[in-house]
Amino acid sequence: MDFSSQVCLVTGASRGIGAAIALEFAKHNAQAVIVNYSGSKEKAEAVVAQIEALGSKAVAMQCNVSDKAQCEAMIGEVIKEFGRVDVLVNNAGITRDGLILKMSEEDFDSVIGTNLKGVFNMTQPLSKIMLKQKYGRIVNLASVSGIYGNAGQANYSASKAGVAGFTKAVAKELASRNITCNAVAPGFIATDMTDAMPEGAKEAVVSAVAMKRAGKPEEVAAVVAFLASKEASYITGQIVEVSGGM
Ligand code: NAP
């Protein structure tokens, strides 16, 4: 895989899986990597420094993906600076877990707003740019929770099932223009998101994984990078599970 002369934009790249994806593009010679974040400016800048040390250009850009105007402003900045975007990875995501009987409307709306609407907010303006380029790769972060459902995550499972449907529809709309759209559905990956779970709950999840361990962000990043590469030219509309056989 070679991303030289390619501009890659990763949302939620200050930490966890997004940071690993941003670094993976740099390891494969990306011309430039845009490290989007919401609040963690210092962490995003640390990722930028790591990317620069690998020889790619990088810039940290703050934007709340649930706000369409902010997304459009960020994309405008990127185009002004780099002139194109070859790869979009919609990785930014949050959890606000709770059983359905107790879930607040705010917790439902915020998870849908970031995880699903955020994917729309980024994909719509960037697909216009990719159509003009006649090239693009879109990779979305779905989840096994969106495929199989997970108790305590009605909001999150719904958002990720939505991402899977969005991915398949967009893939069909853009396929004829050399733009692919796929999703990766991770299982249980060791990041801040899963670290917040109680120990007992973590053990229960790991026991359901055939490999009997949590995944590493880099193990997800490798699959995302492949789907984002020129080599994955005949794959679109797919949801690839990276779950250690969960
Ligand atoms: P994480 O460690 O909690 O990191 C989340 C990232 O998203 C951070 O960079 C955060 O930025 C950013 N973010 C959150 N809300 C945002 C917003 N409104 N606008 C822009 N950026 C925002 O999460 P992770 O575990 O790496 O998860 C990454 C993706 O994989 C998510 O979509 C998640 O749902 C999915 N996933 C994860 C797992 C897992 O086991 N970890 C499993 C399945 C799917 P700040 O640092 O600035 O807050």
Residues whose N, C-alpha, C, O or C-beta is under 5 A from the ligand:
A	BS01	NAP	G12 A13 S14 R15 G16 I17 G18 Y37 S38 G39 S40 C63 N64 V65 S66 N91 A92 G93 I94 T114 L141 A142 S143 P186 G187 F188 I189 T191 D192 M193 T194
